[in-house]
Amino acid sequence: MAAAQGLPTWERKVRVFLCVFGLFLSVYALHVELSRERNPDYRAMCDLGESVSCSKVFTSRWGRGFGLLEFFVDKHSPLNQPNSVLGIIFYTLQMGTGLSLSKKAALFLVFSSWVSVAGSLYLASILAFVLGDFCMVCVSTYIINFALLYTNLKRRRAIEGMKEKAG
């Protein structure tokens, strides 16, 4: 692993932790949404009160396709997936792509992190100003996305430094 010597030593462990935690939260969010669709009386562990309810958020219009896809496709279209499914895909790609030391992989990680942070800011504003709710699961994923962006920026800088030294 001589090529990995230029990477920060904490980067891989932090990436795995963040991605596994993000995957866990995304799978849990999907479970809550599907359970609530099957049983409207379902109460999730993250439903602590009227204004602290993750299931209210997950089953809202903005819980699928960021509330935007239904303008382009039918509300029940297979393309209009729960945001948690997008999270599962994102964290899986982050973990898998993080195995590569290529400059292209580093750029993809940074670009996809910027997209996730933009999505997090958008959904956080919907959470605060439209739904008037606090969702612990949602806020946790926003924090994970910002931490992944920081990790990916450090990784990209280190890989660019390694490539400059090598040639």
PyMOL commands that set and color helices and strands:
alter all, ss='L'
color gray80, all
select helices_A, chain A and resi 2-6+11-38+54-58+61-63+65-67+69-71+83-97+103-131+136-166
alter helices_A, ss='H'
color red, helices_A
select strands_A, chain A and resi 47-49+52-53
alter strands_A, ss='S'
color yellow, strands_A
deselect
rebuild
show_as cartoon
